[in-house]
Amino acid sequence: MIKDKTPLPLIEEVINKLKKAKYFNKLNLIWGYNNIQIKEGDKWKAAFLMSKGLFEPQVMYFGLCNLLGTFQRMMNSIFWKLLHEEVLANYMNDFMILAKTKKTRRKDNLILKDSRKA
């Protein structure tokens, strides 16, 4: 298995983003990791034997070596615009919507809802 080289964000950088904001909304994707589909043709790599035969999972499960890097890369690609505008800070499956005022907080929440539909 080729190891994923996607770096996880440095905690210090995420905390520095939080210092600029006064209002926060927190989101936690509890079941995010196991919604990443395994590429067709690679399912045999994650296969394991059960009492009723061989099981080849359709989605990634916790414990696979490339899960964390793959998930972080997927979150960065989905929310890249919001991350670069510093409206959103994320570390793995935890997200903070940042705002300096209540007015911008409402606007940013609407932007986030629109980006999830796309």
Biopython code that builds the backbone (N, CA, C, O; Angstrom):
import numpy as np
from Bio.PDB.StructureBuilder import StructureBuilder

atoms = [
    (1, "MET", "N", (0.846, -1.174, 0.000)),
    (1, "MET", "CA", (0.000, 0.000, 0.000)),
    (1, "MET", "C", (0.890, 1.236, 0.000)),
    (1, "MET", "O", (1.834, 1.331, 0.785)),
    (2, "ILE", "N", (0.590, 2.168, -0.873)),
    (2, "ILE", "CA", (1.326, 3.426, -0.935)),
    (2, "ILE", "C", (0.724, 4.374, 0.091)),
    (2, "ILE", "O", (-0.480, 4.627, 0.078)),
    (3, "LYS", "N", (1.558, 4.896, 0.976)),
    (3, "LYS", "CA", (1.084, 5.789, 2.032)),
    (3, "LYS", "C", (0.696, 7.139, 1.454)),
    (3, "LYS", "O", (1.382, 7.669, 0.580)),
    (4, "ASP", "N", (-0.411, 7.697, 1.946)),
    (4, "ASP", "CA", (-0.902, 9.008, 1.544)),
    (4, "ASP", "C", (-0.019, 10.074, 2.179)),
    (4, "ASP", "O", (0.276, 10.010, 3.373)),
    (5, "LYS", "N", (0.399, 11.046, 1.390)),
    (5, "LYS", "CA", (1.305, 12.077, 1.893)),
    (5, "LYS", "C", (0.592, 13.397, 2.162)),
    (5, "LYS", "O", (1.247, 14.431, 2.293)),
    (6, "THR", "N", (-0.742, 13.384, 2.249)),
    (6, "THR", "CA", (-1.482, 14.610, 2.539)),
    (6, "THR", "C", (-1.214, 15.026, 3.978)),
    (6, "THR", "O", (-1.491, 14.266, 4.905)),
    (7, "PRO", "N", (-0.673, 16.236, 4.174)),
    (7, "PRO", "CA", (-0.393, 16.664, 5.554)),
    (7, "PRO", "C", (-1.670, 17.091, 6.270)),
    (7, "PRO", "O", (-2.557, 17.697, 5.669)),
    (8, "LEU", "N", (-1.751, 16.777, 7.534)),
    (8, "LEU", "CA", (-2.854, 17.264, 8.350)),
    (8, "LEU", "C", (-2.531, 18.710, 8.739)),
    (8, "LEU", "O", (-1.359, 19.062, 8.870)),
    (9, "PRO", "N", (-3.540, 19.542, 8.923)),
    (9, "PRO", "CA", (-3.263, 20.935, 9.302)),
    (9, "PRO", "C", (-2.572, 21.000, 10.667)),
    (9, "PRO", "O", (-2.837, 20.183, 11.548)),
    (10, "LEU", "N", (-1.699, 21.967, 10.822)),
    (10, "LEU", "CA", (-1.052, 22.164, 12.115)),
    (10, "LEU", "C", (-2.061, 22.775, 13.077)),
    (10, "LEU", "O", (-2.774, 23.712, 12.719)),
    (11, "ILE", "N", (-2.122, 22.259, 14.275)),
    (11, "ILE", "CA", (-3.069, 22.746, 15.278)),
    (11, "ILE", "C", (-2.845, 24.241, 15.532)),
    (11, "ILE", "O", (-3.802, 24.996, 15.707)),
    (12, "GLU", "N", (-1.597, 24.654, 15.549)),
    (12, "GLU", "CA", (-1.269, 26.061, 15.799)),
    (12, "GLU", "C", (-1.884, 26.975, 14.736)),
    (12, "GLU", "O", (-2.369, 28.059, 15.061)),
    (13, "GLU", "N", (-1.869, 26.549, 13.470)),
    (13, "GLU", "CA", (-2.465, 27.351, 12.402)),
    (13, "GLU", "C", (-3.981, 27.444, 12.554)),
    (13, "GLU", "O", (-4.565, 28.503, 12.324)),
    (14, "VAL", "N", (-4.611, 26.347, 12.937)),
    (14, "VAL", "CA", (-6.065, 26.356, 13.144)),
    (14, "VAL", "C", (-6.418, 27.278, 14.308)),
    (14, "VAL", "O", (-7.382, 28.039, 14.223)),
    (15, "ILE", "N", (-5.653, 27.219, 15.386)),
    (15, "ILE", "CA", (-5.907, 28.077, 16.555)),
    (15, "ILE", "C", (-5.696, 29.546, 16.194)),
    (15, "ILE", "O", (-6.440, 30.406, 16.666)),
    (16, "ASN", "N", (-4.696, 29.847, 15.366)),
    (16, "ASN", "CA", (-4.476, 31.234, 14.948)),
    (16, "ASN", "C", (-5.653, 31.775, 14.154)),
    (16, "ASN", "O", (-5.974, 32.958, 14.268)),
    (17, "LYS", "N", (-6.306, 30.938, 13.351)),
    (17, "LYS", "CA", (-7.509, 31.369, 12.639)),
    (17, "LYS", "C", (-8.627, 31.699, 13.617)),
    (17, "LYS", "O", (-9.392, 32.639, 13.399)),
    (18, "LEU", "N", (-8.720, 30.927, 14.694)),
    (18, "LEU", "CA", (-9.775, 31.136, 15.681)),
    (18, "LEU", "C", (-9.609, 32.454, 16.434)),
    (18, "LEU", "O", (-10.599, 33.039, 16.872)),
    (19, "LYS", "N", (-8.385, 32.924, 16.590)),
    (19, "LYS", "CA", (-8.120, 34.157, 17.326)),
    (19, "LYS", "C", (-8.714, 35.382, 16.636)),
    (19, "LYS", "O", (-8.997, 36.385, 17.292)),
    (20, "LYS", "N", (-8.905, 35.308, 15.318)),
    (20, "LYS", "CA", (-9.402, 36.451, 14.559)),
    (20, "LYS", "C", (-10.909, 36.614, 14.673)),
    (20, "LYS", "O", (-11.440, 37.648, 14.269)),
    (21, "ALA", "N", (-11.609, 35.634, 15.205)),
    (21, "ALA", "CA", (-13.067, 35.656, 15.238)),
    (21, "ALA", "C", (-13.591, 35.864, 16.654)),
    (21, "ALA", "O", (-12.919, 35.576, 17.644)),
    (22, "LYS", "N", (-14.825, 36.379, 16.708)),
    (22, "LYS", "CA", (-15.481, 36.594, 17.991)),
    (22, "LYS", "C", (-16.652, 35.622, 18.185)),
    (22, "LYS", "O", (-16.982, 35.260, 19.315)),
    (23, "TYR", "N", (-17.274, 35.205, 17.081)),
    (23, "TYR", "CA", (-18.417, 34.302, 17.112)),
    (23, "TYR", "C", (-18.079, 33.014, 16.371)),
    (23, "TYR", "O", (-17.393, 33.032, 15.350)),
    (24, "PHE", "N", (-18.571, 31.897, 16.900)),
    (24, "PHE", "CA", (-18.262, 30.589, 16.343)),
    (24, "PHE", "C", (-19.516, 29.730, 16.243)),
    (24, "PHE", "O", (-20.412, 29.818, 17.082)),
    (25, "ASN", "N", (-19.567, 28.913, 15.226)),
    (25, "ASN", "CA", (-20.502, 27.793, 15.148)),
    (25, "ASN", "C", (-19.650, 26.556, 14.953)),
    (25, "ASN", "O", (-18.746, 26.552, 14.117)),
    (26, "LYS", "N", (-19.924, 25.512, 15.709)),
    (26, "LYS", "CA", (-19.124, 24.295, 15.618)),
    (26, "LYS", "C", (-19.939, 23.193, 14.961)),
    (26, "LYS", "O", (-21.110, 22.994, 15.284)),
    (27, "LEU", "N", (-19.313, 22.483, 14.043)),
    (27, "LEU", "CA", (-19.908, 21.323, 13.396)),
    (27, "LEU", "C", (-18.983, 20.131, 13.584)),
    (27, "LEU", "O", (-17.760, 20.274, 13.574)),
    (28, "ASN", "N", (-19.565, 18.976, 13.752)),
    (28, "ASN", "CA", (-18.770, 17.761, 13.873)),
    (28, "ASN", "C", (-19.405, 16.701, 12.980)),
    (28, "ASN", "O", (-20.553, 16.308, 13.190)),
    (29, "LEU", "N", (-18.655, 16.243, 11.989)),
    (29, "LEU", "CA", (-19.139, 15.185, 11.108)),
    (29, "LEU", "C", (-18.839, 13.842, 11.757)),
    (29, "LEU", "O", (-17.777, 13.260, 11.539)),
    (30, "ILE", "N", (-19.764, 13.366, 12.540)),
    (30, "ILE", "CA", (-19.541, 12.147, 13.323)),
    (30, "ILE", "C", (-19.274, 10.947, 12.417)),
    (30, "ILE", "O", (-18.379, 10.150, 12.697)),
    (31, "TRP", "N", (-20.036, 10.810, 11.340)),
    (31, "TRP", "CA", (-19.906, 9.646, 10.471)),
    (31, "TRP", "C", (-19.217, 9.988, 9.154)),
    (31, "TRP", "O", (-19.471, 9.337, 8.141)),
    (32, "GLY", "N", (-18.362, 10.985, 9.153)),
    (32, "GLY", "CA", (-17.715, 11.418, 7.913)),
    (32, "GLY", "C", (-16.727, 10.431, 7.334)),
    (32, "GLY", "O", (-16.706, 10.217, 6.122)),
    (33, "TYR", "N", (-15.908, 9.826, 8.178)),
    (33, "TYR", "CA", (-14.838, 8.966, 7.680)),
    (33, "TYR", "C", (-15.357, 7.780, 6.877)),
    (33, "TYR", "O", (-14.799, 7.436, 5.835)),
    (34, "ASN", "N", (-16.414, 7.164, 7.359)),
    (34, "ASN", "CA", (-16.862, 5.948, 6.691)),
    (34, "ASN", "C", (-17.845, 6.210, 5.556)),
    (34, "ASN", "O", (-18.602, 5.318, 5.173)),
    (35, "ASN", "N", (-17.839, 7.418, 5.019)),
    (35, "ASN", "CA", (-18.630, 7.725, 3.830)),
    (35, "ASN", "C", (-17.760, 7.888, 2.590)),
    (35, "ASN", "O", (-18.270, 8.205, 1.515)),
    (36, "ILE", "N", (-16.467, 7.680, 2.724)),
    (36, "ILE", "CA", (-15.551, 7.787, 1.599)),
    (36, "ILE", "C", (-15.525, 6.443, 0.878)),
    (36, "ILE", "O", (-15.164, 5.420, 1.460)),
    (37, "GLN", "N", (-15.907, 6.458, -0.377)),
    (37, "GLN", "CA", (-15.939, 5.213, -1.144)),
    (37, "GLN", "C", (-14.522, 4.760, -1.501)),
    (37, "GLN", "O", (-13.654, 5.576, -1.811)),
    (38, "ILE", "N", (-14.312, 3.473, -1.453)),
    (38, "ILE", "CA", (-13.039, 2.893, -1.878)),
    (38, "ILE", "C", (-13.063, 2.800, -3.395)),
    (38, "ILE", "O", (-14.058, 2.390, -3.992)),
    (39, "LYS", "N", (-11.956, 3.185, -4.004)),
    (39, "LYS", "CA", (-11.859, 3.181, -5.462)),
    (39, "LYS", "C", (-12.106, 1.777, -6.018)),
    (39, "LYS", "O", (-11.631, 0.778, -5.479)),
    (40, "GLU", "N", (-12.858, 1.740, -7.101)),
    (40, "GLU", "CA", (-13.153, 0.457, -7.754)),
    (40, "GLU", "C", (-11.839, -0.225, -8.136)),
    (40, "GLU", "O", (-10.961, 0.408, -8.721)),
    (41, "GLY", "N", (-11.704, -1.473, -7.819)),
    (41, "GLY", "CA", (-10.477, -2.213, -8.105)),
    (41, "GLY", "C", (-9.540, -2.295, -6.909)),
    (41, "GLY", "O", (-8.605, -3.095, -6.905)),
    (42, "ASP", "N", (-9.787, -1.466, -5.887)),
    (42, "ASP", "CA", (-8.944, -1.484, -4.684)),
    (42, "ASP", "C", (-9.654, -2.080, -3.475)),
    (42, "ASP", "O", (-9.088, -2.131, -2.383)),
    (43, "LYS", "N", (-10.866, -2.523, -3.661)),
    (43, "LYS", "CA", (-11.646, -3.037, -2.533)),
    (43, "LYS", "C", (-11.025, -4.293, -1.931)),
    (43, "LYS", "O", (-11.181, -4.550, -0.737)),
    (44, "TRP", "N", (-10.330, -5.070, -2.740)),
    (44, "TRP", "CA", (-9.697, -6.288, -2.237)),
    (44, "TRP", "C", (-8.617, -5.977, -1.207)),
    (44, "TRP", "O", (-8.311, -6.820, -0.364)),
    (45, "LYS", "N", (-8.031, -4.771, -1.262)),
    (45, "LYS", "CA", (-6.974, -4.402, -0.325)),
    (45, "LYS", "C", (-7.483, -4.266, 1.108)),
    (45, "LYS", "O", (-6.727, -4.439, 2.064)),
    (46, "ALA", "N", (-8.774, -3.955, 1.248)),
    (46, "ALA", "CA", (-9.356, -3.784, 2.575)),
    (46, "ALA", "C", (-10.182, -4.998, 2.993)),
    (46, "ALA", "O", (-10.862, -4.959, 4.018)),
    (47, "ALA", "N", (-10.128, -6.076, 2.208)),
    (47, "ALA", "CA", (-10.957, -7.257, 2.468)),
    (47, "ALA", "C", (-10.503, -7.977, 3.734)),
    (47, "ALA", "O", (-9.327, -7.974, 4.095)),
    (48, "PHE", "N", (-11.474, -8.587, 4.385)),
    (48, "PHE", "CA", (-11.160, -9.418, 5.541)),
    (48, "PHE", "C", (-12.134, -10.589, 5.591)),
    (48, "PHE", "O", (-13.226, -10.530, 5.027)),
    (49, "LEU", "N", (-11.725, -11.640, 6.265)),
    (49, "LEU", "CA", (-12.486, -12.880, 6.323)),
    (49, "LEU", "C", (-13.430, -12.868, 7.521)),
    (49, "LEU", "O", (-13.049, -12.525, 8.640)),
    (50, "MET", "N", (-14.684, -13.257, 7.245)),
    (50, "MET", "CA", (-15.694, -13.374, 8.301)),
    (50, "MET", "C", (-16.217, -14.811, 8.307)),
    (50, "MET", "O", (-15.836, -15.613, 7.454)),
    (51, "SER", "N", (-17.072, -15.130, 9.249)),
    (51, "SER", "CA", (-17.580, -16.497, 9.357)),
    (51, "SER", "C", (-18.367, -16.925, 8.118)),
    (51, "SER", "O", (-18.427, -18.116, 7.810)),
    (52, "LYS", "N", (-18.970, -15.972, 7.404)),
    (52, "LYS", "CA", (-19.757, -16.305, 6.207)),
    (52, "LYS", "C", (-19.006, -16.058, 4.904)),
    (52, "LYS", "O", (-19.603, -16.093, 3.828)),
    (53, "GLY", "N", (-17.712, -15.810, 4.993)),
    (53, "GLY", "CA", (-16.916, -15.633, 3.786)),
    (53, "GLY", "C", (-16.124, -14.340, 3.772)),
    (53, "GLY", "O", (-15.981, -13.670, 4.795)),
    (54, "LEU", "N", (-15.612, -14.001, 2.599)),
    (54, "LEU", "CA", (-14.777, -12.820, 2.420)),
    (54, "LEU", "C", (-15.646, -11.575, 2.317)),
    (54, "LEU", "O", (-16.637, -11.567, 1.588)),
    (55, "PHE", "N", (-15.280, -10.527, 3.041)),
    (55, "PHE", "CA", (-16.016, -9.268, 3.029)),
    (55, "PHE", "C", (-15.138, -8.194, 2.418)),
    (55, "PHE", "O", (-14.061, -7.901, 2.937)),
    (56, "GLU", "N", (-15.591, -7.601, 1.313)),
    (56, "GLU", "CA", (-14.894, -6.478, 0.674)),
    (56, "GLU", "C", (-15.726, -5.225, 0.893)),
    (56, "GLU", "O", (-16.784, -5.070, 0.283)),
    (57, "PRO", "N", (-15.261, -4.325, 1.759)),
    (57, "PRO", "CA", (-16.054, -3.136, 2.083)),
    (57, "PRO", "C", (-16.179, -2.187, 0.888)),
    (57, "PRO", "O", (-15.288, -2.104, 0.044)),
    (58, "GLN", "N", (-17.300, -1.479, 0.840)),
    (58, "GLN", "CA", (-17.553, -0.497, -0.219)),
    (58, "GLN", "C", (-16.996, 0.872, 0.168)),
    (58, "GLN", "O", (-16.626, 1.662, -0.701)),
    (59, "VAL", "N", (-16.937, 1.152, 1.471)),
    (59, "VAL", "CA", (-16.453, 2.441, 1.971)),
    (59, "VAL", "C", (-15.292, 2.197, 2.935)),
    (59, "VAL", "O", (-15.106, 1.090, 3.439)),
    (60, "MET", "N", (-14.519, 3.253, 3.179)),
    (60, "MET", "CA", (-13.376, 3.141, 4.085)),
    (60, "MET", "C", (-13.870, 3.012, 5.512)),
    (60, "MET", "O", (-14.915, 3.564, 5.856)),
    (61, "TYR", "N", (-13.154, 2.309, 6.328)),
    (61, "TYR", "CA", (-13.489, 2.172, 7.735)),
    (61, "TYR", "C", (-12.284, 2.571, 8.558)),
    (61, "TYR", "O", (-11.146, 2.532, 8.090)),
    (62, "PHE", "N", (-12.553, 2.956, 9.792)),
    (62, "PHE", "CA", (-11.486, 3.456, 10.658)),
    (62, "PHE", "C", (-10.439, 2.376, 10.874)),
    (62, "PHE", "O", (-10.768, 1.226, 11.162)),
    (63, "GLY", "N", (-9.200, 2.750, 10.735)),
    (63, "GLY", "CA", (-8.105, 1.816, 10.912)),
    (63, "GLY", "C", (-7.298, 1.611, 9.638)),
    (63, "GLY", "O", (-6.176, 1.108, 9.698)),
    (64, "LEU", "N", (-7.847, 1.990, 8.482)),
    (64, "LEU", "CA", (-7.080, 1.891, 7.239)),
    (64, "LEU", "C", (-6.002, 2.961, 7.240)),
    (64, "LEU", "O", (-6.222, 4.067, 7.733)),
    (65, "CYS", "N", (-4.839, 2.640, 6.691)),
    (65, "CYS", "CA", (-3.687, 3.531, 6.831)),
    (65, "CYS", "C", (-3.865, 4.879, 6.119)),
    (65, "CYS", "O", (-3.285, 5.864, 6.575)),
    (66, "ASN", "N", (-4.616, 4.975, 5.051)),
    (66, "ASN", "CA", (-4.751, 6.235, 4.326)),
    (66, "ASN", "C", (-6.047, 6.982, 4.626)),
    (66, "ASN", "O", (-6.352, 7.974, 3.963)),
    (67, "LEU", "N", (-6.796, 6.535, 5.590)),
    (67, "LEU", "CA", (-8.099, 7.125, 5.862)),
    (67, "LEU", "C", (-8.015, 8.595, 6.260)),
    (67, "LEU", "O", (-8.721, 9.422, 5.683)),
    (68, "LEU", "N", (-7.181, 8.938, 7.218)),
    (68, "LEU", "CA", (-7.140, 10.310, 7.723)),
    (68, "LEU", "C", (-6.688, 11.308, 6.668)),
    (68, "LEU", "O", (-7.296, 12.367, 6.516)),
    (69, "GLY", "N", (-5.627, 10.982, 5.938)),
    (69, "GLY", "CA", (-5.144, 11.870, 4.884)),
    (69, "GLY", "C", (-6.150, 12.028, 3.754)),
    (69, "GLY", "O", (-6.337, 13.126, 3.231)),
    (70, "THR", "N", (-6.795, 10.930, 3.379)),
    (70, "THR", "CA", (-7.807, 10.975, 2.318)),
    (70, "THR", "C", (-8.986, 11.831, 2.743)),
    (70, "THR", "O", (-9.488, 12.634, 1.956)),
    (71, "PHE", "N", (-9.431, 11.667, 3.982)),
    (71, "PHE", "CA", (-10.566, 12.444, 4.476)),
    (71, "PHE", "C", (-10.217, 13.924, 4.546)),
    (71, "PHE", "O", (-11.025, 14.763, 4.148)),
    (72, "GLN", "N", (-9.026, 14.261, 5.044)),
    (72, "GLN", "CA", (-8.614, 15.668, 5.144)),
    (72, "GLN", "C", (-8.521, 16.296, 3.755)),
    (72, "GLN", "O", (-8.944, 17.437, 3.564)),
    (73, "ARG", "N", (-7.976, 15.571, 2.792)),
    (73, "ARG", "CA", (-7.881, 16.089, 1.423)),
    (73, "ARG", "C", (-9.271, 16.316, 0.832)),
    (73, "ARG", "O", (-9.493, 17.306, 0.135)),
    (74, "MET", "N", (-10.205, 15.408, 1.105)),
    (74, "MET", "CA", (-11.564, 15.567, 0.606)),
    (74, "MET", "C", (-12.233, 16.803, 1.221)),
    (74, "MET", "O", (-12.885, 17.563, 0.504)),
    (75, "MET", "N", (-12.085, 17.014, 2.519)),
    (75, "MET", "CA", (-12.666, 18.184, 3.176)),
    (75, "MET", "C", (-12.034, 19.471, 2.649)),
    (75, "MET", "O", (-12.729, 20.466, 2.444)),
    (76, "ASN", "N", (-10.727, 19.453, 2.430)),
    (76, "ASN", "CA", (-10.055, 20.640, 1.889)),
    (76, "ASN", "C", (-10.538, 20.962, 0.483)),
    (76, "ASN", "O", (-10.682, 22.134, 0.136)),
    (77, "SER", "N", (-10.790, 19.944, -0.329)),
    (77, "SER", "CA", (-11.247, 20.198, -1.699)),
    (77, "SER", "C", (-12.707, 20.664, -1.726)),
    (77, "SER", "O", (-13.067, 21.484, -2.571)),
    (78, "ILE", "N", (-13.542, 20.168, -0.833)),
    (78, "ILE", "CA", (-14.946, 20.587, -0.793)),
    (78, "ILE", "C", (-15.069, 22.029, -0.303)),
    (78, "ILE", "O", (-15.827, 22.817, -0.868)),
    (79, "PHE", "N", (-14.329, 22.367, 0.739)),
    (79, "PHE", "CA", (-14.473, 23.669, 1.389)),
    (79, "PHE", "C", (-13.304, 24.607, 1.126)),
    (79, "PHE", "O", (-13.058, 25.506, 1.930)),
    (80, "TRP", "N", (-12.571, 24.427, 0.021)),
    (80, "TRP", "CA", (-11.353, 25.205, -0.210)),
    (80, "TRP", "C", (-11.614, 26.706, -0.225)),
    (80, "TRP", "O", (-10.817, 27.472, 0.317)),
    (81, "LYS", "N", (-12.708, 27.138, -0.831)),
    (81, "LYS", "CA", (-12.982, 28.574, -0.916)),
    (81, "LYS", "C", (-13.199, 29.165, 0.478)),
    (81, "LYS", "O", (-12.644, 30.215, 0.798)),
    (82, "LEU", "N", (-13.992, 28.504, 1.294)),
    (82, "LEU", "CA", (-14.264, 28.998, 2.647)),
    (82, "LEU", "C", (-13.024, 28.934, 3.538)),
    (82, "LEU", "O", (-12.832, 29.793, 4.399)),
    (83, "LEU", "N", (-12.192, 27.932, 3.337)),
    (83, "LEU", "CA", (-10.953, 27.831, 4.116)),
    (83, "LEU", "C", (-10.000, 28.965, 3.780)),
    (83, "LEU", "O", (-9.370, 29.521, 4.680)),
    (84, "HIS", "N", (-9.879, 29.325, 2.497)),
    (84, "HIS", "CA", (-8.960, 30.393, 2.091)),
    (84, "HIS", "C", (-9.490, 31.781, 2.440)),
    (84, "HIS", "O", (-8.709, 32.712, 2.635)),
    (85, "GLU", "N", (-10.807, 31.924, 2.521)),
    (85, "GLU", "CA", (-11.395, 33.192, 2.950)),
    (85, "GLU", "C", (-11.408, 33.315, 4.467)),
    (85, "GLU", "O", (-11.825, 34.340, 5.006)),
    (86, "GLU", "N", (-10.957, 32.283, 5.150)),
    (86, "GLU", "CA", (-10.903, 32.194, 6.611)),
    (86, "GLU", "C", (-12.280, 32.394, 7.245)),
    (86, "GLU", "O", (-12.402, 33.005, 8.307)),
    (87, "VAL", "N", (-13.304, 31.877, 6.587)),
    (87, "VAL", "CA", (-14.656, 31.833, 7.121)),
    (87, "VAL", "C", (-14.828, 30.530, 7.882)),
    (87, "VAL", "O", (-15.666, 30.425, 8.778)),
    (88, "LEU", "N", (-14.028, 29.542, 7.517)),
    (88, "LEU", "CA", (-14.147, 28.203, 8.074)),
    (88, "LEU", "C", (-12.766, 27.707, 8.480)),
    (88, "LEU", "O", (-11.785, 27.920, 7.768)),
    (89, "ALA", "N", (-12.700, 27.046, 9.625)),
    (89, "ALA", "CA", (-11.475, 26.382, 10.055)),
    (89, "ALA", "C", (-11.847, 24.926, 10.300)),
    (89, "ALA", "O", (-12.880, 24.630, 10.900)),
    (90, "ASN", "N", (-10.995, 24.026, 9.831)),
    (90, "ASN", "CA", (-11.309, 22.625, 10.080)),
    (90, "ASN", "C", (-10.070, 21.821, 10.407)),
    (90, "ASN", "O", (-8.965, 22.103, 9.943)),
    (91, "TYR", "N", (-10.296, 20.813, 11.222)),
    (91, "TYR", "CA", (-9.288, 19.800, 11.516)),
    (91, "TYR", "C", (-10.022, 18.473, 11.497)),
    (91, "TYR", "O", (-10.808, 18.165, 12.393)),
    (92, "MET", "N", (-9.755, 17.703, 10.473)),
    (92, "MET", "CA", (-10.385, 16.413, 10.255)),
    (92, "MET", "C", (-11.908, 16.563, 10.159)),
    (92, "MET", "O", (-12.400, 17.135, 9.187)),
    (93, "ASN", "N", (-12.648, 16.072, 11.125)),
    (93, "ASN", "CA", (-14.112, 16.121, 11.027)),
    (93, "ASN", "C", (-14.729, 17.220, 11.894)),
    (93, "ASN", "O", (-15.948, 17.267, 12.053)),
    (94, "ASP", "N", (-13.908, 18.094, 12.450)),
    (94, "ASP", "CA", (-14.396, 19.212, 13.262)),
    (94, "ASP", "C", (-14.269, 20.511, 12.475)),
    (94, "ASP", "O", (-13.213, 20.818, 11.921)),
    (95, "PHE", "N", (-15.362, 21.265, 12.436)),
    (95, "PHE", "CA", (-15.406, 22.518, 11.696)),
    (95, "PHE", "C", (-15.837, 23.646, 12.612)),
    (95, "PHE", "O", (-16.690, 23.463, 13.481)),
    (96, "MET", "N", (-15.247, 24.809, 12.413)),
    (96, "MET", "CA", (-15.655, 26.024, 13.115)),
    (96, "MET", "C", (-15.951, 27.076, 12.056)),
    (96, "MET", "O", (-15.100, 27.393, 11.224)),
    (97, "ILE", "N", (-17.169, 27.614, 12.095)),
    (97, "ILE", "CA", (-17.534, 28.725, 11.223)),
    (97, "ILE", "C", (-17.207, 29.982, 12.009)),
    (97, "ILE", "O", (-17.725, 30.200, 13.105)),
    (98, "LEU", "N", (-16.342, 30.806, 11.436)),
    (98, "LEU", "CA", (-15.807, 31.968, 12.143)),
    (98, "LEU", "C", (-16.485, 33.245, 11.687)),
    (98, "LEU", "O", (-16.810, 33.391, 10.509)),
    (99, "ALA", "N", (-16.702, 34.177, 12.618)),
    (99, "ALA", "CA", (-17.264, 35.476, 12.271)),
    (99, "ALA", "C", (-16.793, 36.517, 13.273)),
    (99, "ALA", "O", (-16.632, 36.237, 14.461)),
    (100, "LYS", "N", (-16.575, 37.724, 12.768)),
    (100, "LYS", "CA", (-16.172, 38.820, 13.646)),
    (100, "LYS", "C", (-17.380, 39.537, 14.233)),
    (100, "LYS", "O", (-17.305, 40.095, 15.328)),
    (101, "THR", "N", (-18.500, 39.523, 13.501)),
    (101, "THR", "CA", (-19.731, 40.159, 13.978)),
    (101, "THR", "C", (-20.899, 39.202, 13.775)),
    (101, "THR", "O", (-20.790, 38.226, 13.033)),
    (102, "LYS", "N", (-22.033, 39.492, 14.449)),
    (102, "LYS", "CA", (-23.215, 38.642, 14.295)),
    (102, "LYS", "C", (-23.761, 38.710, 12.877)),
    (102, "LYS", "O", (-24.295, 37.726, 12.366)),
    (103, "LYS", "N", (-23.629, 39.867, 12.244)),
    (103, "LYS", "CA", (-24.141, 40.039, 10.883)),
    (103, "LYS", "C", (-23.379, 39.141, 9.900)),
    (103, "LYS", "O", (-23.999, 38.460, 9.082)),
    (104, "THR", "N", (-22.057, 39.133, 9.973)),
    (104, "THR", "CA", (-21.272, 38.274, 9.067)),
    (104, "THR", "C", (-21.458, 36.806, 9.419)),
    (104, "THR", "O", (-21.337, 35.942, 8.550)),
    (105, "ARG", "N", (-21.749, 36.513, 10.677)),
    (105, "ARG", "CA", (-21.988, 35.125, 11.085)),
    (105, "ARG", "C", (-23.209, 34.556, 10.370)),
    (105, "ARG", "O", (-23.170, 33.426, 9.885)),
    (106, "ARG", "N", (-24.277, 35.318, 10.300)),
    (106, "ARG", "CA", (-25.483, 34.863, 9.604)),
    (106, "ARG", "C", (-25.212, 34.674, 8.121)),
    (106, "ARG", "O", (-25.649, 33.687, 7.530)),
    (107, "LYS", "N", (-24.493, 35.612, 7.515)),
    (107, "LYS", "CA", (-24.174, 35.530, 6.086)),
    (107, "LYS", "C", (-23.316, 34.301, 5.794)),
    (107, "LYS", "O", (-23.564, 33.593, 4.818)),
    (108, "ASP", "N", (-22.315, 34.042, 6.625)),
    (108, "ASP", "CA", (-21.422, 32.902, 6.412)),
    (108, "ASP", "C", (-22.143, 31.574, 6.603)),
    (108, "ASP", "O", (-21.823, 30.600, 5.922)),
    (109, "ASN", "N", (-23.104, 31.516, 7.509)),
    (109, "ASN", "CA", (-23.890, 30.291, 7.680)),
    (109, "ASN", "C", (-24.689, 29.993, 6.422)),
    (109, "ASN", "O", (-24.831, 28.830, 6.044)),
    (110, "LEU", "N", (-25.214, 31.027, 5.765)),
    (110, "LEU", "CA", (-25.945, 30.827, 4.511)),
    (110, "LEU", "C", (-25.011, 30.342, 3.411)),
    (110, "LEU", "O", (-25.385, 29.476, 2.621)),
    (111, "ILE", "N", (-23.799, 30.891, 3.351)),
    (111, "ILE", "CA", (-22.812, 30.465, 2.351)),
    (111, "ILE", "C", (-22.479, 28.989, 2.552)),
    (111, "ILE", "O", (-22.391, 28.233, 1.585)),
    (112, "LEU", "N", (-22.294, 28.581, 3.804)),
    (112, "LEU", "CA", (-21.952, 27.189, 4.102)),
    (112, "LEU", "C", (-23.083, 26.260, 3.689)),
    (112, "LEU", "O", (-22.827, 25.187, 3.141)),
    (113, "LYS", "N", (-24.336, 26.652, 3.941)),
    (113, "LYS", "CA", (-25.468, 25.819, 3.531)),
    (113, "LYS", "C", (-25.499, 25.665, 2.026)),
    (113, "LYS", "O", (-25.783, 24.575, 1.530)),
    (114, "ASP", "N", (-25.213, 26.737, 1.277)),
    (114, "ASP", "CA", (-25.201, 26.666, -0.181)),
    (114, "ASP", "C", (-24.082, 25.769, -0.699)),
    (114, "ASP", "O", (-24.273, 25.056, -1.684)),
    (115, "SER", "N", (-22.910, 25.795, -0.047)),
    (115, "SER", "CA", (-21.783, 24.980, -0.512)),
    (115, "SER", "C", (-22.032, 23.500, -0.273)),
    (115, "SER", "O", (-21.492, 22.666, -1.000)),
    (116, "ARG", "N", (-22.845, 23.147, 0.739)),
    (116, "ARG", "CA", (-23.138, 21.734, 0.988)),
    (116, "ARG", "C", (-24.078, 21.177, -0.069)),
    (116, "ARG", "O", (-24.044, 19.979, -0.350)),
    (117, "LYS", "N", (-24.918, 22.021, -0.662)),
    (117, "LYS", "CA", (-25.846, 21.567, -1.695)),
    (117, "LYS", "C", (-25.126, 21.284, -3.000)),
    (117, "LYS", "O", (-25.573, 20.438, -3.775)),
    (118, "ALA", "N", (-24.018, 21.973, -3.262)),
    (118, "ALA", "CA", (-23.294, 21.830, -4.529)),
    (118, "ALA", "C", (-22.577, 20.516, -4.628)),
    (118, "ALA", "O", (-21.922, 20.246, -5.635)),
]
sb = StructureBuilder()
sb.init_structure("model")
sb.init_model(0)
sb.init_chain("A")
sb.init_seg("    ")
for serial, (resi, resn, name, xyz) in enumerate(atoms, 1):
    if name == "N":
        sb.init_residue(resn, " ", resi, " ")
    sb.init_atom(name, np.array(xyz, "f"), 0.0, 1.0, " ", f" {name:<3s}", serial, name[0])
structure = sb.get_structure()
